Amino acid sequence: MLKRLGLFFFSLLLLVSFSSKSFAVSKKSYIIAGTTDKITSLDPAKAYEYFSDNILQNIMGGLVKYIPGTTKIVPDMAESWKISKDGKVYTFKLKKGLVFSNGDPIDAKVYEYSMKRVIKLKQNPAFLLADVVKDVKALDKYTLQITLKYPYSPFISILAFTISYPVDPKVYPADKVYNGLPVSCGPYMVKKLVRGQEIELVRNPKYYGKKAKTPTILIKIYREANNLYMALKGGEIELAYRTLLPQQLEQIQKDKNFKTYIGDSPFIREIVFNAKSKQFSNPRLREALSYAVNRAQIAKEIFKGQVNPLYTLIPAGMWGHKDVMPHYNINKAVAKLKALGYTKAKPLSITLWYSPSHYGSTESDVALMIKNQFEKTGLVKCNVKYAEWATYVDYWTKGVMGMFLLGWYPDYFDPDDYMWPFLETSASPGMGSFYSNKSMDKLLIKARAVSSVKERTKLYYKVQEMMVKEAPYIPLFQGQQQVVAKPNIKGILMDPVQIFRYYLLSK
């Protein structure tokens, strides 16, 4: 009885919160979702973690976009575009009559301002444009010209990512990150944001495209998986996306009151070494530790087989993928550590860092298992430390952590996105590895300039073969997309580029 009474009052609260009037709104006019993810920033110039980017993908748009459920790119705010013969100049014709949610116009000058602002602010994702864009210029009100430093075949894909979205020059300052409620140009707009608690999305009446299926989406944010699971089972939310514990997913798959969606994902996890740190500057040491990592054990015992071991940075299923990293071999790990002078009396003393909630409640288990795998050699003493996400990001960008756990979702669906940010000299500090190799840089630039998938694949094979020799990262596993919802929730799409499209949801 108490449980029913609690649910009644919760439902009553929702009816009040979703309507300024005294009468109830239709249950079909809102969907309540839940997550353990956190928002760091909703400024496209700064946003560079999954949940923040995913919200932007539902409230904003760009020159081009992916067709839902595919990796095919089509025009969005752009009507058309041309590429010069040398591959360096992109000229876009914009659609007319585009406006932000506040009514301010979107034209070529807005795009020029937005892209130059990204480069000027030099936030984490800025390299995606700064490394390749030479100039951005509005030729007239509806014509935008982007000139590149060199031919770059995946450039159109970057224009579909959040870093390239337009922002209102009247609201977003040129010299600092904007921390207010976003001005939208997508299917939804943010009505309310309480950090660490909830975000409310409502239809953008000025959106130029198809209207969002459901007028209001409320996304409730939970501290950990147990809270998310209880909210789902207790009827507090209708959909859970990121991240239940593996055992919770197993249990709920048996529950007829819910429908589970599982799909392939380009999401990867890895150990990052700070190659500039004194302790991890030696590639031979990084290689020795890579032999000690038992990916299969992590996948089976912690994730119940819901992830797959990964032996390179390019995810399985994407062209250019090649297994290159060594498989678990404790004897080789021991031999290589001994060759470096470590003994049981004088073991290698290291620290592994992790963030406790950003990648789900399993993260501490992953860190502890890797610690135990290192120590199984008998030649390593591994301390484990953690930091909350905001501090964690600050630590890796400043080079505080020598070895830490990290994950990667695609910015754009191309092998370049799994190679350049990790391995190119100017980009790798953003990953906290500070890895640099001139020969690697030349290969990566060459792979960007070539348009043939066959030729680019050969180049990425060479990049991965070079990577394994220096081991600035230890790839761990590739994840799945997992969504659990009430059976009446429609429109859930397991997107290959892992954009969760709230604007397609209905009931």
Secondary structure, 3 states (H helix, E strand, C coil): CHHHHHHHHHHHHHHHHCCCCCCCCCHHHEEEEEECCCCCCCCCCCCCCHHHHHHHHHHCCCCEEECCCCCCEEECCEEEEEECCCCCEEEEEECCCCECCCCCECCHHHHHHHHHHHHHHCCHHHHHHHCCEEEEEEEECCEEEEEECCCCCCHHHHCCCHHHCCCCCCCCCCCCCCCCCCCCCCCEEEEEEECCCEEEEEECCCCCCCCCCCCEEEEEECCCHHHHHHHHHCCCCCEEECCCCHHHHHHHCCCCCCEEEEEEEEEEEEEEECCCCCCCCCHHHHHHHHHHCCHHHHHHHHCCCCCEECCCCCCCCCCCCCCCCCCCCHHHHHHHHHHCCCCCCCCEEEEEEECCCCCCCCHHHHHHHHHHHHHCCCCEEEEEEECCHHHHHHHHHCCCCCEEEEEECCCCCCCHHHHHHHHCCCCHHHHCCCCCCHHHHHHHHHHHHCCCHHHHHHHHHHHHHHHHHHCCEEEEEEEEEEEEECCCCECCCCCCCCCCCHHHCEC
